[in-house]
Each structure stands twice: as structure tokens, then as C-alpha cells.
Amino acid sequence: MTLRSIMCRLILLGLSGIFVTMAPSQAAVPEQCIQHKKRIKACPHQLYRADKLPSQKELRLICICVTDFQPLLQRPGDEQQRIEQNMLRRQYLAQFGDDLPVILAILQHHR
């Protein structure tokens, strides 16, 4: 065997080892974070959690954009803030359905 063929085999062996170790970690990362449908920019504060939403069949890693749900986690200070929070909650219920209470429980560390 020539030195060149040995080097080629070592390089191929090393590259295949890298791809094998990378594959499981990439499969575990969620494809997309749960976020407001109008979000354009990347979410500045994400939370990753292993849990099961009602819309899912099995336990999996979930990514939630905490920034988008922050207004629903705060207590309204006055009547106007309460009305705005209720309107936002209705929008999120339309978007996430039965998953919304579970998402909020995860963010409040109740799950």
C-alpha cells in the first residue's frame, strides 16, 4: 500500500467518525421553536425542555421562544393591561390550541 492510499483511508475514517457522532445530536434538536406566528427575527430567549404537548404522541425536546410568551406570564397592572393580555391569550389559543396551557406551565416551571 502506498503512503497516499493510507492517508486517504485515514481521512475517510476520520470523516465518517465525525458524521456518525454528529447525527444523533442533530436529530434531538427541534426543527423549529414554538413562537408567535408573526415573529420574523430570531428569538432572543429560547427554552429547551423535554416534555410532551397534547398535540404530540411522545416525549420529545421542545424549543419555546420565552420572549413571545412573556406578556402572558406577567400579572396585569391595570384594566387596560388585563384586556390586552386577554386579547393576546385568545390569539395564542387560536394558534396553539390545547398546547397553550402546557406551554405556559412549562414556562412557569410548573411542569
C-alpha positions in Angstrom: 0.0 0.0 0.0 1.3 3.4 -0.8 1.5 6.3 1.6 -1.1 8.2 -0.3 -3.7 5.4 -0.1 -3.1 5.1 3.6 -3.6 8.8 4.1 -6.8 8.7 2.1 -8.2 5.9 4.2 -7.3 7.6 7.4 -9.0 10.8 6.3 -12.1 8.9 5.2 -12.2 7.0 8.5 -11.9 10.2 10.5 -14.6 12.0 8.5 -17.0 9.1 8.8 -16.4 9.1 12.6 -17.3 12.8 12.7 -20.5 12.3 10.8 -21.6 9.4 13.0 -21.1 11.3 16.2 -22.9 14.4 14.8 -26.0 12.6 13.6 -27.6 11.7 17.0 -27.2 15.2 18.4 -28.8 16.9 15.4 -31.7 14.5 15.4 -32.6 15.6 19.0 -32.8 19.3 18.3 -36.3 20.6 17.4 -36.7 21.8 13.8 -38.5 25.0 14.9 -39.2 26.8 18.2 -42.7 27.4 19.4 -43.1 31.1 18.8 -45.6 33.8 17.7 -46.5 33.3 14.0 -45.6 36.9 13.2 -42.0 36.6 14.5 -39.5 37.5 11.8 -36.2 37.8 13.7 -34.5 35.1 15.7 -35.9 34.6 19.2 -33.5 36.3 21.8 -34.5 33.9 24.7 -35.2 30.3 24.0 -36.0 27.5 26.4 -35.3 23.8 25.6 -37.3 21.3 27.5 -38.0 17.6 27.2 -41.8 17.3 27.5 -44.9 16.2 25.7 -47.5 18.6 24.4 -51.2 17.4 23.8 -50.6 17.6 20.1 -47.6 15.3 20.3 -47.7 11.5 20.6 -44.5 11.1 22.5 -42.0 12.8 24.8 -39.5 15.0 22.8 -37.3 18.0 23.1 -39.3 21.2 22.7 -38.0 24.7 22.0 -40.1 27.6 23.2 -39.5 31.3 22.5 -39.8 32.7 26.0 -39.9 36.3 24.7 -43.1 35.7 22.8 -44.9 34.3 25.8 -43.6 36.8 28.4 -46.7 39.1 28.3 -48.9 36.1 29.3 -46.7 35.3 32.3 -46.9 38.7 33.9 -49.8 39.9 36.1 -51.6 42.8 34.5 -51.2 46.1 36.4 -54.5 47.7 35.4 -57.7 47.0 33.5 -56.1 48.0 30.1 -53.2 45.6 30.5 -55.7 42.9 31.5 -57.7 43.4 28.4 -54.6 43.4 26.2 -53.4 40.2 27.9 -56.8 38.5 27.3 -56.7 39.5 23.6 -53.2 38.1 23.3 -54.2 34.9 25.1 -57.1 34.5 22.5 -54.6 34.9 19.6 -52.3 32.3 21.1 -55.2 29.9 21.8 -56.1 30.2 18.1 -52.5 29.5 17.1 -51.6 26.8 19.6 -54.9 25.4 20.8 -54.7 22.8 23.6 -50.9 23.2 23.7 -51.0 26.7 25.2 -51.8 25.8 28.8 -48.9 23.2 28.7 -46.5 25.7 27.2 -47.4 28.3 29.9 -47.0 25.7 32.6 -43.5 24.8 31.2 -42.5 28.5 31.2 -43.8 28.9 34.8 -41.8 25.9 35.8 -44.9 24.0 36.9 -44.0 21.0 34.6 
